[in-house]
């Protein structure tokens, strides 16, 4: 079967996007894994399908680079909003459904702002912050971010006794005067990615807890692929709402491939 695809990236987090409103693409772990391979396929951190939905502008189906259906992807959500606009499905604003529920997105120039789900609980365990921002994340502080072996350190957490079965994304963060530097090991990709949207969201909320910040907040997160911002309101010790992830989401190229 020959399919048309487009490649988009958000802060270096790259995705294969397919317009599947005709419901012709049958998800296949082996095929999707091969498409994401950077040597034998197109190359991407994940694959997304756009499908029709009677109650929303569209439905987002997300698959990790290993070919398996994944949890919510923040940068993917920003990229698929741009893709939907480019297809003519939506305009500069969209309301779509993903695996973790409804999302709203707004596009202003090259910046896409995506509403994330509310968070009402952060576990603190031996200095680590564990929370779910649409995907499960662990946030760990470090003062030597650039020297860290992210893959080795990330895997030691992702595959430990607690997280081995379900997996977890692992974010390492180093604070600076006006931003937080972040590097992320992603489950499903099983490697470091240039950015992770749900990951920087998790970092922002964790830093609000660490630094005892309340009210309307906006934090800057520097990833390997670029700068992202997270806006949110913290009204209580474990209560976060009005969470918006913002940053670039741009078209890279398009083509056709046989699957």
Secondary structure in CASP SS format (residue, H / E / C, confidence):
PFRMAT SS
TARGET T0000
AUTHOR 0000-0000-0000
METHOD secondary structure of the structure
MODEL  1
X C 1.00
X E 1.00
X E 1.00
X E 1.00
X E 1.00
X E 1.00
X E 1.00
X E 1.00
X E 1.00
X E 1.00
X C 1.00
X C 1.00
X E 1.00
X E 1.00
X E 1.00
X E 1.00
X E 1.00
X E 1.00
X E 1.00
X C 1.00
X C 1.00
X C 1.00
X C 1.00
X C 1.00
X C 1.00
X C 1.00
X C 1.00
X C 1.00
X H 1.00
X H 1.00
X H 1.00
X H 1.00
X H 1.00
X H 1.00
X H 1.00
X H 1.00
X C 1.00
X C 1.00
X C 1.00
X C 1.00
X C 1.00
X C 1.00
X C 1.00
X C 1.00
X C 1.00
X E 1.00
X E 1.00
X E 1.00
X E 1.00
X E 1.00
X E 1.00
X C 1.00
X C 1.00
X C 1.00
X C 1.00
X C 1.00
X C 1.00
X E 1.00
X E 1.00
X E 1.00
X E 1.00
X E 1.00
X E 1.00
X E 1.00
X C 1.00
X C 1.00
X C 1.00
X C 1.00
X E 1.00
X C 1.00
X C 1.00
X C 1.00
X C 1.00
X H 1.00
X H 1.00
X H 1.00
X H 1.00
X H 1.00
X H 1.00
X H 1.00
X H 1.00
X H 1.00
X H 1.00
X H 1.00
X H 1.00
X H 1.00
X H 1.00
X C 1.00
X C 1.00
X C 1.00
X C 1.00
X C 1.00
X E 1.00
X E 1.00
X E 1.00
X E 1.00
X E 1.00
X E 1.00
X C 1.00
X C 1.00
X E 1.00
X E 1.00
X E 1.00
X E 1.00
X E 1.00
X E 1.00
X E 1.00
X E 1.00
X C 1.00
X C 1.00
X E 1.00
X E 1.00
X E 1.00
X E 1.00
X E 1.00
X C 1.00
X C 1.00
X C 1.00
X E 1.00
X C 1.00
X C 1.00
X C 1.00
X E 1.00
X E 1.00
X E 1.00
X C 1.00
X C 1.00
X E 1.00
X E 1.00
X E 1.00
X E 1.00
X E 1.00
X C 1.00
X C 1.00
X C 1.00
X E 1.00
X E 1.00
X E 1.00
X E 1.00
X E 1.00
X E 1.00
X C 1.00
X C 1.00
X C 1.00
X H 1.00
X H 1.00
X H 1.00
X C 1.00
X C 1.00
X H 1.00
X H 1.00
X H 1.00
X H 1.00
X H 1.00
X H 1.00
X H 1.00
X H 1.00
X H 1.00
X C 1.00
X C 1.00
X C 1.00
X C 1.00
X C 1.00
X C 1.00
X C 1.00
X C 1.00
X C 1.00
X C 1.00
X E 1.00
X E 1.00
X E 1.00
X E 1.00
X E 1.00
X E 1.00
X E 1.00
X C 1.00
X C 1.00
X C 1.00
X C 1.00
X E 1.00
X E 1.00
X E 1.00
X E 1.00
X E 1.00
X E 1.00
X E 1.00
X C 1.00
X C 1.00
X C 1.00
X C 1.00
X E 1.00
X E 1.00
X E 1.00
X C 1.00
X C 1.00
X C 1.00
X H 1.00
X H 1.00
X H 1.00
X H 1.00
X H 1.00
X H 1.00
X H 1.00
X H 1.00
X H 1.00
X H 1.00
X H 1.00
X H 1.00
X H 1.00
X H 1.00
X C 1.00
X C 1.00
X C 1.00
X C 1.00
X E 1.00
X E 1.00
X E 1.00
X E 1.00
X E 1.00
X E 1.00
X E 1.00
X E 1.00
X E 1.00
X C 1.00
X C 1.00
X E 1.00
X E 1.00
X E 1.00
X E 1.00
X E 1.00
X E 1.00
X E 1.00
X E 1.00
X E 1.00
X E 1.00
X E 1.00
X C 1.00
X C 1.00
X E 1.00
X E 1.00
X E 1.00
X E 1.00
X E 1.00
X E 1.00
X E 1.00
X E 1.00
X E 1.00
X E 1.00
X C 1.00
X E 1.00
X E 1.00
X E 1.00
X E 1.00
X E 1.00
X E 1.00
X E 1.00
X E 1.00
X E 1.00
X C 1.00
END
